Amino acid sequence: MRESQRISALKGVGEKTEQLFSRLGVRTIGDLVRYYPRSFEIYEDPVPVSEVQEGRVCTVAGSVFGRIQVSGNERMQVTMLYLKDLTGTLKVIWFRMPFLRSTLGRGGRLILRGRVVRKREGLVMEHPEIYYPAEKYGEKLHTMQPVYPLTAGLTNNAVGKAVRQALDCVEDRQDLLPEAIRSAYHFMPYTEAVRKMHFPGDKEQFAKARERFVFEEFLVFILSLRRMKEAECRAENRFVFENRPEISRFLNALPYRLTDAQMNVWEEIQTDLRGGHVMSRLIQGDVGSGKTIVAFLALLLSGLNGYQGALMAPTEVLARQHYENISVLLKTYDLPLNAELLTGSMTAAQKRNAYERIRDGEASIIIGTHALIQEKVVYENLALVVTDEQHRFGVRQREMLAGKGNTPHILVMSATPIPRTLAIILYGDLDISVIDEMPKNRLPIKNCVVDTGYRRKAYAFMERQVAEGRQCYVICPMVEESESLEAENVTDYAQMLSAELGSDIHIGCLHGRMKQQEKDEIMDAFGRNEIQILVSTTVVEVGIDVPNATVILIENAERFGLAQLHQLRGRVGRGQHQSYCIFMSASQSEETKERLDILNHSNDGFFIAGEDLRLRGPGDLFGIRQSGILDFQIADVFQDAKLLQAASAEAERILREDPGLSSTCYARLREHIDRKIGEIMLETTL
């Protein structure tokens, strides 16, 4: 079998299973080989009950003490028992598993493995794995078991079996890295490294294999950027932008003055728009620094010069918010331009009318989602596209837009605070502008870092905020207890919080497994204050702007990087009311306390990013990706900063010596980049 073959060539992968894999983007054997685990379960020796630690996944052995009880209702049945050994007794609970009463009630020794949390009654192990009889645990003891991202209907065991078969197709000649690079960095041979990525014998083997593929991922990314940059440098600016008095009048009429940093970036954008080549610029600014108003000025200048500008948002909810805000600005300040909204959920008739107004040039500023670059959209004279880092344009998108007219200017907005040394590498295809000054009228967010014993007080505080008309977020790392033993659980958490706070407070639930339409409906309801508390995974990190939200409680805060925690904190503090961020951590380690204390005392994203970079050691390589920055499969910008810098230096050397990658040793690398350049990392998902 070859890597290019469909996965249906594997034993046990029928039509239905092939469709399930397809949902995950796995269509060929080669795709499956590179479908790496998102974490590992590491099976260690059981510890005495007296030594279990809050916030840790522990393994304990013992016997059932007393009766096994089942309580709750049909929606949320809770099975509870006490496990006893020679050192003490531990309370254990499972959700929606009432059958355990008869299964475990027969007596005998058993082993349980799960996360230990602190409740009012003390330490509790929640929803652990069960090994009964206890001897079954010996099959997994001292092993690292891969945990794959799944979709409904596909089990972790099924993915693992398919991967084992696929690995038999891997050959060293498929390696993208030339021998000289492998030797220089002492990387594992390709076939060995691929196997260790899925089934390592120990942590050290996995770390060595991961290092090799993180370097490759960064190298491919950077070479793709550099080649795109060269192509764009040759793109001639065919648009004529002249000064328009309406812009000065608009700025003077605003009830606030733009900061010096905003004005400096605006000057850089105007210089680009009047330059000899098409603009490709990134505006990097902290949450609330005023990037959007600067982008609006660029759209305004484009429209007033007789061109069209498009603003692409990551979600329909945010697209509608942008449309409404821009429409208000145009009307309030008597600006002679029309805005148009275009999203995928609009009716066919609404879309037809929008297409017509865009084609005829009646719409000067078009706001929407990726629907803006669909085939049916014909622009009269598109000169500017404003997007955000979640929708960075790849080659395919730029070609599609160029096919609709002249190659437009591109302006990318990013609220991700990245140290400039890394930003220059990561955004190598873009010139970088930084807004490093906050508007004077912004109320700083008040922060607190607390342990899980503060949870009741946090709920009471949120209840008071809701009573005053405000709204709140609660962030949990994962979706369901079955997806990870190590995280607060969004769906159960929402039900628990609802029972805790009562029916007068409407609580919504949001996670990445939902369909986009369902996500949009929930975020829309939250935006209208029909939902007062939104329990969510990190999907709210972008794509939602609710000025009325004043509290964000982040559970398991120790499991995120500082930069991502800062991004999440940016969901509040967007309105006129004082806002609060509660970082709740189950960890007692001094290292965790030091990291979170930085957030407790600073709201400066760029300072936090620098500290994140300084404090990141090897990190938890076996858990969730922490940075949340850009669409890397396994790499983490902060954790792997040294590898990123090494890959950047190697890319510069390669392009200096062989700009076209024409040497035989770069043949596979060049072929991979040419095939993937319009797809990997740099493009919008169509």
N, C-alpha and C positions, 0 to 999 in steps of 0.2 A: 504493500500500500504506500501511497505517496501523500505528502502533506496537503497537496492541492485537492485530494479526493474529498467528496462529501462525507460527513460523519456517518451517514447511513451504511458506509462500507464496513463499519465496526460491528462486531458481534453484539447483538442485544439492542442495537439502536434502530428501531423501526420507524415508520412514518410519523407516528404520534410523538415519540421521543425526539425525533429530529426537529419537529415543529417547536417543541419546548426549548430545545437548545437554541433554535433560531431566535427566539425571543431574547436570549442573552447575547445575541450577536455572534454565536458560535455556529458556523455553517460548514467549515472544512476541518479536516484533521489538524491542519496547521493552526487554525483558530483555537482548537481545543488544547493543543500543547501550550499555547500562550494564555490560556484561561487560568490564571494563577489563583491559589487560595487567598481569601481575604484575611484569614487568620489561621492559627493552629490551636488545637486543644492539646495541652501538654500534660500528660498523665504521670503524676508523681506519687510517692508513697503516702498513704493515709497519715493524718496527724491526729493526736489525741483531741477529744472534744474540748478540753480545757485550753487548747492552743489555737483554735480557729480565730481568724482575725476579720474584723469588720471591713467590708469593701473588697475582700479577696475571694477568689474561687478556691475552695478547700475540698479535700477529700477526707472523709471520716468513715470509720468502721465501728459497728456496734449492733445492738439488738433493739427491737421495738419495745418501748417501756409503756405499759398501760394500753388503753384502747386507742384505735385509730378513728378519728372523727371526721365527718363530712358536714359542712355547713354552707350557708349561702342559698342562692336561688338557681334556676336553670341556666341563666346567663353567666353566672359567675359562681360555680361551686368550688369550694376550697377544701382540700383534704389535708388534715393535720395529724402529725404524730410526734412523739418524742423519741429520739435516738439516744441510747445510753451506752457508755463504755465505763471503764474503771475510773476515769478522771472527771466524769460529769454527764450532764444531760443537755441535749440540744433540740430546740423546737424546729420542726421542718414542715414546710407547706408546699402544696402543689395546686395549680389552677386547672380547673376543668378536667380532673382525672379521678372521679369518684370510685372507679373500679379498683383503685389501689387498696381500698379497705379490705377487699377479699384476697387480693394478690399477696399483700405483705402481711396479712393477719395470721399466717400459718406459723410464724415464729422462725427462728434461725438467724444466723449472722448475715448482715448485708452491708454493702458499701454504698455511700452516697457521695456525689460530687456536684457542688453548686456554689453559687455566690452567697456569702453571708452578709446580711444587712442588720442594721439596728432598728428595732421597733420599740414601742413603749414598754413591752414586757422583757426586753433584752435582745440578745443576738438571735437571729432567725436565719435558717438556710432556706432560700426560695427556689422552688421548682428544680431540684437537682436531678441529675442522671441517676438511675438506679442500677446497681449490680447485685442481683439476687438469683442464686446464692453468691456469696462474696467472691468465690473463686473466679467468677467471670471477669473480674477486674484485672486479673493477672494477664489476660490477653492484650490489654492496652498499657499495662504498667511500663513506664520509662519510654513511651513512644510519643511521637508528635503526629497527631492526626489532622489532615488538612480540612479546613472548613471553607466551602466554596459559596460564592453568591448564588442564590437559587431563584427559581420562579415557581409559582404554584404548579404542583404536579410532578416536579423533578426533585428527587431526593439527593442528599449529599453522597450517599452510598452509590447511587447510579452514576453521578458525575465522576466519582473516584474510579469506578470500574472502567468507564469509557476512557479516562485519562491514561490509565495503566496500559490499555491497548494502544492508544495513540502514541505513547512514548516509544513503542517499538518501531515506529516509523522515522524516528529522529536520527539524523546522521550529522557528523561533524562538518561535512561539506556545505551544510545549510547555514553555517555561522555567518552572521553579517560582519563580524569584526575581523579584520586582517590579522595574520599571525603576528606581525610586528606589534600591534596594539595589545594583543593578548599577552605576549611575552613581557612587554614593558610594564604592564599593570599586574602581572602574575595572576591572571584570571583562570578560573577552571575551564577545562575543555567544554565545548558547547553541550554535547550530549550529557555529560555528567552534571553540568549546571542545571539543565532543564529538569532532570530527574530530581535533583536536590531541592528545586523550587517547589515541587509537589510533595515529595516523600523523603524529607531529610532524616538522617539518622539522629541528629542532635541539633541544637541551636547554632553551633559554630558552622556546621555544614550549610545550613540555610542562609546564615549571614554572608558566607563567602559566595554562594550562588546568587543571592539577591544583589550583592554589590556589583557583580558582573552585568546583570540585566538592568539595574538602575543606570549604570554608566552608559549602556547601549541605548536606553530610552532617552536619556538626556542628549547623547551624541546625535541621534536621529532627529530629535526635536530641533537642536541648534542648527544642524546642517540644513534642515528644511527652511528654517527662518532665514538663514543667510542667503539661500538661493532665491527665496521669495523677495527678499530685500533688494537683491541685484535686479530682479525683473521689474520691481516697482520703481527703482531709481531711473529706469529708462522710460517710464510712463510720463509722457508730456502733459503738462497742465493746459488744457484747451479752453478753460473757463476764464472769463474776465471779471474780477471782483473789484468794484469801486467803493469808496467810502459813501455811506448813506447817512444823511442827517437824522433820519428817524431813530437810528440806534443811539445817538447821543441824547436825543430827547427822551427816549425810553429809559436810559440809565439815570438821567437827571430826575425823572418822575418817580422812580422807585422809592418806596418808603425807607430804604436802607442804602448804604453805600457798599459797593463791592469792595472786598479786601484788596490789599496791594497784591497778594498772591494771585487772586482771581484776575485782576487787571493785567498782571504780567503774562499769565497763560493766554488771556484773550489776545494780547499783542502778538504772541507767538503763533497763534492760530491764524490771525489776519496775515501775518508775514507768509505763512505757508500757502494760504489760499491765493495769494498774489504772486507766488513763486513760479519758477519755471517747470517744476515737477509736481505730480499729484501728491497731496498730503497723506502721510500715514503716521498719525500721532496718537500717543496715549496720554490721557489726563489722569494722573495718579493723585488721589486725594482721599483723606480720611472720611469716614461716614459723617455727613453733615457739614462738610467743608465748602459746599456750594458748587459742585461740578456741573450739575444739571443746568443752572442758569447760564453758565459759560457756554455749554453746548447749545442752549437755546439761542444765544447771541449768534453763534455760527449758523444755525438754521435760519435765523432771521436775516442775516446778511445774504445768505444764499437766495432766499425768497425775494428780498428787495432788489436783488440784481437780476431778477427774472428767471431764476433757476428753481429747481425743486430740491428739497432736502428730506431725507428719511431718517426716522428714529426707531431703532429696533430694540424692543424690550424682551426679557427672558420669559415673561408670563403674560397672559391676556389681562390679568388683573392689573399689573403694573402698566401695561400698554394703555389701558383705559384711564388709569390715573394720570399718566403723562398727557394723554389727549385732553382730558378735562382741564388740567392745569394750564396747558398751552392755550387752549381755547379761551380760557378766562383772561390770560395775559393779552392775547390778541385783541379781545373785545374791550377790556378795561383801558388799555393804552392806545386804543384807536389805531391799531397797526393794520395796514391794508392787505392782509394775507388770510388765506383760508387753510384750516387744518382738516385732515382726513384721518379716520380710524380704519384700520384693516386688520382683522383677526380671523383665525380659522373657524371660530364658532358662529360667525355672522351668517345669516341666511343667504341663499343663492341670489335673491333679488338685491339684498343689501350690498353684496360683493359686486354684482354687476354695476350698480350705481356708483360704487366707489371706484371701480376700474375705469369707468367712463370719465369721472372727474379727474382722475390721475392722468389718464391718457390725454385729455384735452388741456391739461395744464391749469385747470381751475383750482386744484389743490396744490398749494406751495409747500406745505409741511405735512408729510405723511407719517403717521405713527402706527406701529403694529408689532406683530411677532414675526416669525420667519415667513409668514404669509407674504411679507413685503417682497420676497425674491422668488415667488412662484412664477411659473411660466406665463400665467394669464395676465400678470401685472405688466403693463406697458407704460413707461414714464415718458413724458414729453421731453424733459431735459434734466435728468437727475445729475446733480453736481456734488452732493454731499451725503454721506451715510454716517450716522452716529449710532454706535452700538456699545455694548458693555462687554466686560471680559468673559462673560458666559457665552457670548455670541461672537467670538473673534472670527473674522472672515478667513476662510481658506481659499485656495486657488480657485476651486469650483465656484464659490460664491462670487468672487471678484470677476470671474469670466462671465457668469450669468448677468451680473450688473453691467459689465462692459458691453455685453450683447444688447442691452437695452438702451445704449447710447454711448457717450464717451466714458472713459474710466473715471469714476467719481473719487472725490477726496474721502478718506476714511478717518474718523475720529473715534477712538475707543476710550470709554470711561471705566476706571477701576477704583473700587473702594478697598481693595486688598492692600494692606500695608506691607510692602516688601522692602527690605534694605536696598538702597540704590545699587550696590554692587551686584546683587542678584537680579534686580529688575532689568538692568542693562543686558544681562544674558537672556533672561526669560522673554523679554519683549524686544529681541534683537531686530525684528522687522519694523519696529516703530520708533520714532523720536519720542522722547519722554518729557512731559511737563508735569510739575509737581505743585499742587495746592497744599501748602504746609502751614496754613493759617486758618483758624476757625472764625466765623462771623462773631461779632461782639455780642449779639443778642442770644446766643445759644446758652441754655442752662446746662452746666456739666452734670453728667449722670452720677448719682450717688451709688457707691459700690459697697458690698460687704461679702466677705468670704466666711462661710460657716460650715459646721459639721452637720451630720444628719439629725442631731438632736434639736436643731433649730427649725425643723420642718413644720411643726405645728404653728410656731410663731409666723413663719413665712406665709402659711395658708391664711392665717388671721389677718395679716397685713394685706394680702391680695384681696381678701373679702372686703376690707375697708375701702380699698381703692375702687373696687367695683361699685360699692355703695355710693361713692362720690361720682360715678359715671364713667370711670376709667376702665381700661382693659389690660389683660395680662397674657404673657406667654409662659409656658413651661416647656423646657427643652430636654429631651431624653435621647441618648445615643442610638438606640436601636428600635426595631419595630415590634417584634414578638419575642416571648421568652424562649421559644424554640430556635430563634435565629442566633441567639447568643446567650450564654449563661452569665455574662459579665455586665449586663446593662439593665438600667431601669427600663420598663416595658411600656411603650406608648399606649397601646390599646387598653391594657389593664390599668395603667396609671390614670387614664381619663375616666374610666368607670369608678375607680377608687376615689378620685378627687370629687366626682359628682356625688358620690354617697357621702363624702366628708362635708361638702359645702351646701348640699341641698338643691332642690329643683329650681329655686328662684334664680340661680346662676347658671347660664347656658354654657356648657363646656363642649368644645369641638376637638376633633382628633385629626391629625394630618401626618402622613408619612409617604415615603418614596414609592411604595408599592401601589399606591392609588393611581388610577388613570388621571391624565392631566385635567380632563374636564371636571372630575370630582374634586381635585385639588383646587382648581379655580373657583368652583362653587363655594367651597369652605372658606377660602381666603376672601372671597367676595362678601360672604356673610359676616366674617370677622371685621372686614372693612366697614360694614354697615352697622356694627355693634349688635348684630343679632346673636353673635357668639361673644361672651365676655372673657372667657379664658380659653386659649388655644394651646392644647398639648401637642407637641410636634417633635419630629426629628429635625435634623439640620436643614431640611428642605426649605425652611423659611429664611435661610441665610441670605438669599437674594430673592427678588421678585415680589416683595410685599412692602408696602409703605402705609402704616397706620399711625398717624400722629396722635391718636387718642390712647395708644398703648403706652403705659407708664411703668410697667413692671415686667422684668424677665427673670425667671428662676431657672437656672441651668443645673440640672441634676448630673451627678458623676462628672463634675467639672474637671477632675484630674485626668479624664480620659481624652481631653482635647488639647491641641496646641494653643499657645497664648494668642496667636494671630487669629485663629478661628473663633476663640472665645470672644475676642474683641469684635470680630465681624458679627457674631450673634448678638452681642450687647448693643450693636448699632441698630437693632430692630426697635429699640425704644429711644427716647430723647429726641423725637422728631417733631414734637409739637410744643405748645406753650407751657405745658404743665411739667413740674419736676418729675424726673424719671429715676428709676432704681433698678440695679442689677444685683441679684443674689446668686453668688457662686456657691453651690453646695457640693461638698467633697466628703467622700467616705474614707479617704486616705489619711493616715496618721503620719506619713513620712515627712521628714523635715524638707526634703527636696521639693515635694509637692507644695508644701506651705510657702516655701520661698518663691516658687513660680507664680502661684496664685496671688501672693501678696503684691506682686508687680501690678496686676490688674486692679487690685484694691486701692492702689495709690496713684494710678495714672490712667487717663483717658486718651493719651497720645498714641495713636496707632503706629506711627513710625518708631517711636521709642520702644513700644512693646514688641514690634517685629525684631528690632535689634537685640533686645533682651532674650527673645525667643531663640534667636540664632545663637546667642552666647550660651544659653543654658542647655540647649539640646545636646545630650550625649548620644550614645547609640540608641537610646530610646526603646520603646516597646515595639520591636520589629515584628512582633507576632500578633498584634492587635489591629484595630481599625487605623486607617490612614488618618493622620492628624491635621495636616496643614489645610486641607480643603482648597488648595490653590491650583488652578489649572487642571486639565484633565489627564493627569498622568495615571498610568495603570498601577504601578507599584512605587514609583519614586515619590519622595516627600521633600519639598523645596528646602525646608529648614533642617530636617534630620540629615538629609543627604547633601548639604550645602557644599561640602568639600568635593564630593563626586561631581556636582554640577559645575563647579569651577574647573575641575580637571577635564571634564568633557568639553567645556568651552575652549580651554587652551588647546585641546587635541583637535577640535573642529577648526580653529584658526590655523593651526599648523597644516592640516590637510588641505584647506582651501588656498593657503599660501603656496603650497608645493604643487597641488593638482586641482585647480579651481573647478574643472569639469568632472572630477572623480573618474577620469578616463583610464586610469591604470587598472590592470587586470585584478590587482588585489582589492580594489574597491568595487568590483563588478556587482556583487550581491548587495552591497550597501547602496550603490547608486540605483540599482533596480528597485530596491525596497522603497527608497525615498521617492523615486519617480512615481511609483504606484500608489504610495500612501500620502503623498504631499497634500492632496486635496481632501484627505479624510482624517488623518490622525491629529488630534490635539488642537489643530488650528482652525477647525471649521465648525460651522453650525450644523447640528443634526437636522437634516431635512425631514 
